[in-house]
Amino acid sequence: MHNAENSKYAKTHEWAHMEGDIATVGISDHAQQEVGDIVFVDLPKVGQQVTAGQNCCVIESVKSASEIYAPVSGEVVEVNEALKTDPGLVNREAHGNGWLFKIKSTAPAEYEALMDLSAYKQTIGQ
Amino acid sequence: MTQDNLKKTPLCAACQAAGAKMVDFHGWLLPVQFESILAEHKAVREGAGMFDVSHMGQVFVEGQDAWAFLQYVNTNNIKNTPGAGTYSHIVNEKGCIIDDAISFCLTPEKFLVVVNAACVDTDVAWFKKHAAKFNVTVTDDSAHWGMIALQGPRALAHAAKLIEGVQDMARFTIKEITLFGAPAYVTRTGYTGEDGVEIMASPEAIVKVWDALLKAGVKPCGLGARDVLRLEAGYLLNGTDADGSQTPYEAACGWVVKLNKEDFIGKEALAAQKAAGLKRRLTGFVLTGAGVPRGGCKVFKNGAEVGVLTSGTYSPLFKGIAVGYADTDLEDAAEVEIEVHGRRIPAKKVKTPFYKNRV
């Protein structure tokens, strides 16, 4: 099961946790605090091809919309259906049940290039 | 711009101490939220919340012709009985909105005009330009006043602990009071669709008011919640819902234009527009599909663009709500689509306000 410690991070505040070739993706606790109350998640479609670093999802809070970038390339194989009725789960459990979607990764090197938690924390001044 | 260059209200430190996330709002450092926009929205709809609105402007108009002058620079009929307040638009010769403001009559020869923060300088310059042919003086006194909006079904009960007789005040009236030893004003007004008051006091006294209300359990609220509340209540946000090129008629505020009163700035242009009819008017929309509409999103009907949003948000009560300028021939309850992030989401034209308020 993914958590803050065993995930890797993009500088755009997404986390990814790899099991086999499936990367589970979410946003960091720091990111959810910054965007505030999340009220809608415009998830990608299952089967959609995504490219590392490209926008594939939008998180809407009351005051703003934030684009979410795929941390790794591949095919979206699952989305978090629970967010359709309870988007606030991202605020409450950003590193747990508030995950966004899963990608079947095609380029393992992309995942390796992401930051670990301590490197990510440095980028946000923690 | 760093926070150091921004103007600070007398309540800035108190807001920061209460955990506010601060933002640049028209050159002012103001709280956008404290704990959570949704929690603050709920507090105002169900209990009591308070907002630091010290950035708003206080302009005094005094002299023998004070009322005649205000009648000339406002589209609405300004009440001239002491204590009465009037919401109105200030427009230019073309009838386009410069600002919306409330003029409070203190005496027939002294009025307090409360104006939008971003418009203080423009309004004061406009007033002074037109004051020449009247026996009036116009004074921008904004720097001397802090201001709190105390709003919600429990607001009056909280206000009553500080201000004697506040519950007997009628809507849109003003009272001169003393708060913590300093002269102050209380008005039964607000921008949330709930009952409540706005309190203007000296920079020192307003901090004491804030502290007393905080201690009494009133929830501090930021601009984020304020924007959701005002949009639900159908209130215009000047500068956003009117960019200087629209008239009160186009902004769906025709009720503030009184063409039957004597000459006022913009009268001729507004009369001509009323006779000719409008192409587009500020119109309410509610999403029937999932998503959050925002200002700038386009509105389509049967594939053709019929409008552009100026404000949109997620409302805890009504989900995706928005207002925008749309073709006047769009029928009531018309089914439309609003384009959000490249996706067209089903929506419906609705009458505003979205929130049928209790005030």
HADDOCK unambig.tbl for C-alpha pairs under 7 A between the chains (distance, minus, plus):
assign (segid A and resid 36 and name CA) (segid B and resid 36 and name CA) 6.72 0.50 0.50
assign (segid A and resid 37 and name CA) (segid B and resid 36 and name CA) 6.48 0.50 0.50
assign (segid A and resid 37 and name CA) (segid B and resid 37 and name CA) 6.77 0.50 0.50
assign (segid A and resid 37 and name CA) (segid B and resid 38 and name CA) 6.77 0.50 0.50
assign (segid A and resid 40 and name CA) (segid B and resid 291 and name CA) 6.28 0.50 0.50
assign (segid A and resid 60 and name CA) (segid B and resid 292 and name CA) 6.80 0.50 0.50
assign (segid A and resid 62 and name CA) (segid B and resid 313 and name CA) 6.33 0.50 0.50
assign (segid A and resid 62 and name CA) (segid B and resid 314 and name CA) 5.45 0.50 0.50
assign (segid A and resid 63 and name CA) (segid B and resid 224 and name CA) 6.29 0.50 0.50
